[in-house]
Amino acid sequence: MTMRVLDRRRAGVLLHLGSLDGGLGRRGRAFVDWLADAGFTVWQMLPAGPTGTDGSPYWVRSDAAGNPAFIDASEPAPLHGPEYQAFLDTNADWLPDYACFEILSMLHRGAPWWQWAPEYRDRDPATLAGVRELHALDLRSVCERQFQFAWQWQRLRDYAHSRGVLLFGDVPFYVAPDSAEVWSARSQFQLDANGHALAVAGVPPDYFSQLGQLWGNTLYDWEAMRRNGFAFWRARLRWQLARVDLLRIDHFRALAAHWAVPAGAPDARAGRWVPTPGRELLTALASQLGELPLVAEDLGVITEDVIRLRRDFALPGMRVLQFGFDGNGHNPHLPHMHERDSVIYTGTHDNDTTLGWYRALDAQSRGTVDQFLNQRGGDPDNGMPGALIRAALGSVGTLAVVPAQDLLSLGPEARLNTPGTVQHNWSWRLPPDALTPPLARHFADLNRIYGRT
């Protein structure tokens, strides 16, 4: 049963499981212990699916599957008992397709599924039956790794709950084109007869990019989804919420309208806004779940229809303090503009660390930050990142989340991701023994002072 995360003031820490070697085992439990000692009751994670070569957790090979890289090899799961068979039975709606997808991808030397021979690309039943017979051992190996992931994840979640720590997950709005979901559910996407995308996702030109952003994800066929009661999305959230207590929907604004770019366009300028039946989808999800333990990622240029959609379904939004200091006293990211139904961040996984952000500000912007936070010390970093962390904890927002890098006062060398780049991302690791007992006592005092314990 999902435990309520937003029932009272809480504080959490954002740490990607990929930043902990073997994070589902001993290191994960040690992190939970530190969180509990420090008064944090939420661990926010990034998507946990198996990644491609770039390592991005937002471009995974399956939504439902887990990333085997997170498994602690020193804690093997019981593969020869009733738990394994129960796992196979419970996950029969996605696991056989995912295992077959991974084996076929290996046999095709990593080529995307739409480049496979037609009998594999189009899922000819006799051909797939032959694959399952010929490669039974390889398929079982994939399934065993997924069981190991699920078994360790459940143990970690149970342990976190025993220490009063809840898990906050994340799901990308779109799935990766070369994924088990697109291959196995082609009717739910805008594809031609050969599996090529007819239109792809992105965002339009704005202040930050004259060409917009061309993401390349295959767009959903929303009419097909409407006809089957949004079964694809209902399954997506069922898989995710089996693991976590609260779930962030990335790029929430696409539930109101999405930017559709014709396939083959050189950039996102050729796109157009297309309405999305997001209200119908959320209604279907609410009828299934009873309540929606969801957070809307509503960053960027957000229109009134997106705000109405979020509020009508009582979904918290996000506020990021680093975005607040543009000199406009009505900026919604400033602490005095926050609302109770918000999740407050110093920065997200896409931001520089707070120390890196502060050091990179021009003199005028830095002066605005210092004046707002009443920082006048002789420290060249002027109390950063501590001043921004205290602003987040002091916010009226129900949940305040601090990236682990900010807890440790790390600079830009610890940045996790730089949007628009493909190298040197997702590689930061939490240094062993960096989270010390004195640091836990420091944050336990802060969380108590700000009413978040």
C-alpha positions in Angstrom: 0.0 0.0 0.0 1.3 3.4 -0.9 2.3 5.5 2.1 1.4 9.2 2.0 4.3 11.4 1.4 2.7 14.8 1.3 0.6 14.4 4.5 2.9 16.8 6.4 6.0 18.9 6.1 8.9 16.8 5.0 12.5 17.1 3.7 14.2 14.8 1.2 17.4 14.3 -0.6 17.8 13.8 -4.4 20.3 11.1 -5.2 20.4 9.0 -8.4 20.8 5.3 -7.7 23.5 5.4 -10.3 25.5 7.6 -8.0 25.7 4.7 -5.5 27.7 1.7 -6.6 25.5 -1.4 -5.9 22.9 1.1 -4.6 20.2 -1.5 -4.0 22.2 -3.3 -1.4 24.4 -2.2 1.5 25.2 1.3 0.2 21.5 2.0 -0.3 20.7 0.9 3.2 23.6 3.0 4.6 22.2 6.0 2.8 18.8 5.4 4.2 20.3 5.2 7.7 22.0 8.6 7.1 18.8 10.2 5.9 16.9 9.0 8.9 19.6 10.2 11.3 19.6 13.6 9.5 15.8 14.1 9.8 15.1 13.5 6.1 12.1 11.3 5.4 12.1 11.2 1.5 14.7 9.8 -0.9 14.1 11.1 -4.4 15.5 9.0 -7.2 15.8 9.4 -11.0 14.2 6.8 -13.3 15.7 3.4 -12.6 15.3 1.6 -16.0 18.1 0.1 -18.0 19.9 2.8 -20.0 21.5 3.0 -23.4 25.1 3.8 -24.2 24.7 7.4 -23.1 23.7 6.4 -19.5 20.7 8.7 -19.5 17.9 7.5 -17.1 15.5 9.5 -19.2 16.2 7.4 -22.3 15.8 3.8 -21.2 15.3 0.5 -22.9 12.2 -0.3 -20.8 10.0 1.6 -18.4 9.1 -1.6 -16.5 12.5 -3.1 -16.2 15.2 -2.2 -13.7 18.8 -1.3 -14.4 21.0 -4.3 -13.5 23.9 -2.0 -12.8 22.2 -1.0 -9.5 22.3 -4.6 -8.2 24.6 -5.4 -5.2 26.3 -8.6 -6.4 27.1 -9.5 -2.8 23.4 -10.1 -2.0 22.1 -12.7 -4.4 18.4 -13.3 -4.6 16.8 -16.8 -4.1 16.5 -17.9 -7.8 15.3 -21.5 -7.1 12.2 -20.9 -4.9 8.6 -19.8 -5.1 9.6 -16.1 -5.0 11.1 -16.4 -8.5 8.1 -18.1 -10.0 5.8 -15.6 -8.3 7.8 -12.8 -9.9 7.5 -14.3 -13.3 3.7 -14.7 -12.9 3.2 -11.2 -11.6 5.2 -9.5 -14.4 4.0 -11.6 -17.3 2.5 -8.5 -19.0 6.0 -7.1 -19.8 8.9 -9.4 -18.8 8.8 -11.9 -21.7 8.7 -9.1 -24.3 11.5 -7.2 -22.5 13.7 -10.3 -22.3 13.1 -11.1 -26.0 13.8 -7.5 -27.0 17.2 -7.6 -25.2 18.2 -10.9 -26.8 17.1 -9.8 -30.3 19.0 -6.5 -29.8 22.1 -8.4 -28.9 21.7 -10.7 -32.0 21.4 -7.6 -34.2 24.5 -6.0 -32.7 22.6 -3.2 -31.0 20.8 -2.0 -34.1 17.4 -0.4 -33.3 14.4 -2.7 -33.6 13.0 -1.0 -36.8 16.2 -2.0 -38.6 15.7 -5.7 -37.7 14.6 -8.2 -40.3 10.8 -7.9 -40.9 9.9 -11.1 -39.1 11.7 -9.8 -35.9 10.7 -6.2 -36.3 7.0 -7.1 -36.9 6.9 -9.8 -34.1 6.0 -12.7 -36.3 4.6 -15.3 -33.7 6.4 -18.3 -35.2 9.7 -16.5 -35.3 9.4 -15.3 -31.7 8.5 -18.8 -30.6 11.7 -20.0 -32.3 13.7 -17.3 -30.5 12.3 -18.3 -27.2 13.1 -22.0 -27.8 16.6 -21.4 -29.2 17.7 -18.8 -26.7 15.9 -20.1 -23.6 19.0 -19.9 -21.4 19.8 -16.3 -22.4 16.2 -15.3 -21.9 16.2 -16.9 -18.4 19.3 -15.0 -17.6 17.6 -11.7 -18.4 14.6 -12.6 -16.3 16.8 -13.7 -13.4 18.6 -10.3 -13.4 15.2 -8.5 -13.3 14.2 -10.7 -10.4 17.4 -9.8 -8.6 16.7 -6.1 -9.2 13.1 -6.4 -8.0 14.0 -8.5 -5.0 16.7 -6.1 -3.8 14.5 -3.1 -4.6 11.7 -4.4 -2.3 14.2 -5.2 0.5 15.6 -1.7 0.2 12.1 -0.1 0.2 11.0 -2.2 3.2 14.2 -1.1 5.0 13.6 2.5 4.1 10.0 2.3 5.5 11.3 0.7 8.7 13.5 3.8 9.2 10.6 6.2 8.3 12.0 7.0 4.8 9.7 7.1 1.8 10.8 6.7 -1.9 10.0 9.4 -4.5 10.4 8.1 -8.1 10.4 9.7 -11.5 8.9 8.7 -14.9 9.8 10.3 -18.2 6.8 11.5 -20.2 8.0 9.8 -23.3 9.6 6.4 -23.8 12.7 5.9 -25.9 12.1 4.9 -29.5 14.4 1.9 -29.3 12.6 0.4 -26.3 10.7 -2.8 -25.5 7.6 -0.8 -25.0 7.5 0.7 -28.5 8.5 -2.5 -30.2 5.8 -4.5 -28.3 3.0 -1.9 -28.5 3.4 -0.3 -31.9 -0.3 0.5 -32.2 0.1 3.0 -29.3 2.6 5.2 -31.2 2.6 7.2 -34.4 4.6 4.9 -36.6 4.6 3.8 -40.2 4.3 0.2 -41.4 8.1 -0.3 -41.1 8.3 1.1 -37.5 9.6 4.5 -38.4 8.3 7.5 -36.5 5.8 9.8 -38.3 6.4 12.6 -35.8 8.7 13.1 -32.8 8.7 15.0 -29.6 10.5 18.3 -28.7 9.8 21.8 -27.5 9.4 25.0 -29.5 12.0 27.8 -29.8 12.2 30.0 -26.7 14.5 32.4 -25.0 17.0 29.6 -24.4 17.1 28.1 -27.9 16.3 29.7 -31.2 15.8 26.3 -32.8 13.9 24.7 -30.0 14.8 21.3 -28.7 14.3 18.2 -30.9 14.2 15.2 -28.5 13.3 12.6 -31.1 11.0 10.4 -28.9 8.2 8.7 -30.8 4.9 10.4 -30.2 1.9 8.5 -28.7 -1.2 7.8 -30.8 -3.6 9.4 -28.4 -6.7 8.3 -30.3 -5.6 4.7 -30.1 -4.9 5.1 -26.4 -8.3 6.7 -25.8 -10.0 3.7 -27.5 -8.5 1.2 -25.0 -8.9 3.3 -22.0 -5.3 4.4 -21.8 -4.2 0.9 -20.9 -0.6 1.7 -21.9 -0.3 4.6 -19.4 -2.2 2.7 -16.7 0.3 -0.1 -17.0 3.2 2.4 -16.9 2.1 3.9 -13.6 1.2 0.6 -12.1 4.8 -0.6 -12.7 6.3 2.5 -11.3 4.0 2.8 -8.2 4.8 -0.7 -7.3 8.3 0.5 -6.4 7.8 4.0 -4.9 5.5 6.0 -2.7 5.4 9.2 -4.8 6.1 9.7 -8.5 7.1 12.7 -10.5 5.8 13.0 -14.1 8.5 14.6 -16.2 7.3 17.2 -18.8 3.8 17.3 -17.3 2.9 20.2 -19.6 2.6 17.7 -22.5 -0.6 16.3 -20.9 -2.3 19.6 -21.9 -0.6 19.9 -25.3 2.5 18.4 -26.9 4.9 19.8 -29.5 4.8 17.5 -32.5 7.6 17.8 -35.0 7.4 16.0 -38.4 9.9 13.1 -38.7 13.0 14.2 -40.5 12.8 17.9 -39.7 16.2 19.3 -39.0 15.1 21.1 -35.8 12.1 21.7 -33.7 10.9 24.9 -35.4 8.7 22.8 -37.8 6.6 21.5 -34.9 3.1 22.6 -33.8 1.1 22.3 -30.6 -1.3 19.4 -30.6 -3.9 19.0 -27.8 -3.4 16.0 -25.5 -6.4 14.2 -23.8 -4.6 14.6 -20.5 -7.7 15.3 -18.5 -9.2 12.0 -19.7 -6.0 10.2 -18.9 -5.7 11.5 -15.4 -9.4 10.7 -14.8 -8.7 7.1 -15.9 -5.7 6.9 -13.6 -7.6 8.3 -10.7 -10.4 5.7 -11.2 -7.7 3.0 -11.0 -5.6 4.4 -8.2 -8.2 6.1 -6.0 -5.8 9.0 -5.5 -2.9 10.2 -7.6 0.4 10.1 -5.7 2.0 12.2 -8.4 4.0 15.4 -8.7 3.9 17.5 -11.8 7.2 18.7 -13.3 5.8 22.1 -14.4 9.1 23.9 -15.1 9.7 26.2 -18.1 7.0 28.2 -19.9 3.8 27.0 -18.4 0.4 28.1 -19.8 -2.9 28.5 -17.9 -4.3 25.2 -19.2 -1.4 23.4 -17.7 -1.9 25.1 -14.3 -5.6 24.3 -14.4 -5.0 20.7 -15.2 -2.5 20.3 -12.4 -4.8 22.0 -9.8 -8.0 20.2 -10.9 -6.3 16.9 -10.0 -4.6 18.3 -6.9 -1.1 17.6 -8.1 1.8 19.4 -6.5 4.1 21.4 -8.8 7.8 22.2 -8.6 9.7 25.3 -7.6 13.5 25.6 -8.0 15.3 28.3 -6.1 18.1 28.7 -8.6 15.5 29.9 -11.1 14.2 32.6 -8.8 16.7 35.4 -8.9 16.1 37.3 -12.1 15.3 40.6 -10.3 11.5 40.1 -10.6 10.0 40.0 -7.1 7.0 38.1 -8.4 9.1 35.2 -9.8 7.2 32.0 -8.7 10.4 30.3 -7.7 11.2 32.9 -5.0 10.4 31.6 -1.5 7.7 34.3 -0.7 5.8 33.2 -3.9 5.8 29.5 -3.0 2.5 27.6 -2.4 1.9 24.8 0.0 1.2 22.3 -2.7 4.8 22.6 -4.1 8.0 20.5 -4.0 10.8 22.9 -3.4 14.4 22.4 -4.7 17.6 24.2 -4.5 18.4 22.7 -7.9 17.5 19.7 -9.9 19.5 17.0 -11.6 19.7 19.3 -14.7 21.1 22.2 -12.7 24.6 22.9 -11.7 25.3 22.4 -8.1 24.3 25.4 -6.0 27.9 26.3 -5.3 28.7 26.0 -9.1 25.6 28.1 -9.9 26.5 30.8 -7.4 30.1 31.1 -8.6 29.0 31.4 -12.2 26.6 34.3 -11.6 27.4 37.8 -12.9 28.0 40.4 -10.2 24.6 41.9 -10.5 22.8 38.6 -10.2 25.0 37.6 -7.3 24.2 40.8 -5.6 20.5 40.1 -6.0 20.9 36.7 -4.4 23.0 38.1 -1.5 20.5 40.8 -0.8 17.5 38.5 -0.9 19.2 35.9 1.4 20.7 38.6 3.6 24.3 37.3 3.0 27.0 39.8 3.9 29.8 37.6 5.2 33.5 37.6 4.3 33.2 34.1 2.8 33.8 34.4 -1.0 31.0 31.9 -1.5 28.8 33.9 0.9 27.5 30.9 2.9 26.5 28.9 -0.2 25.0 26.4 -0.5 23.8 26.6 3.1 21.9 29.8 2.6 19.8 28.3 -0.3 19.3 25.1 1.6 17.8 27.0 4.5 15.6 28.9 2.1 14.3 25.6 0.7 13.7 24.1 4.2 12.0 27.3 5.4 9.6 27.4 2.4 5.9 26.9 2.9 6.1 24.1 0.3 5.2 20.8 1.9 8.2 18.9 0.6 11.7 20.4 0.3 14.4 18.4 -1.6 18.1 19.0 -1.6 20.5 17.3 -4.1 23.1 15.3 -2.3 25.8 17.4 -4.0 24.5 20.5 -2.2 24.5 18.7 1.2 28.2 18.2 0.6 28.9 21.8 -0.6 30.3 20.4 -3.9 31.1 22.6 -6.9 30.5 22.1 -10.7 32.8 19.1 -10.8 29.9 17.2 -9.2 27.2 18.3 -11.6 25.2 15.3 -12.7 23.8 16.4 -16.1 24.1 19.3 -18.5 21.1 19.4 -20.8 21.9 19.6 -24.5 25.2 17.7 -24.1 25.8 14.0 -24.4 29.2 13.6 -22.8 30.4 13.6 -19.1 26.9 13.2 -17.8 25.4 10.8 -15.2 28.9 9.8 -14.0 29.1 11.5 -10.6 29.4 9.1 -7.7 28.8 9.8 -4.0 32.2 9.6 -2.4 32.4 6.8 0.2 32.0 8.0 3.8 31.2 11.6 2.6 27.9 11.7 4.6 29.3 11.8 8.1 27.5 11.7 11.5 28.4 15.4 12.2 26.8 16.3 8.9 23.7 14.3 9.9 23.4 16.1 13.2 23.7 19.4 11.4 20.8 18.7 9.1 18.8 17.0 11.8 18.9 20.4 13.7 17.9 22.3 10.5 15.0 19.9 9.7 13.8 20.2 13.3 14.0 24.0 13.3 12.0 24.2 10.1 9.4 21.7 11.2 10.3 19.0 8.7 11.2 16.1 11.0 
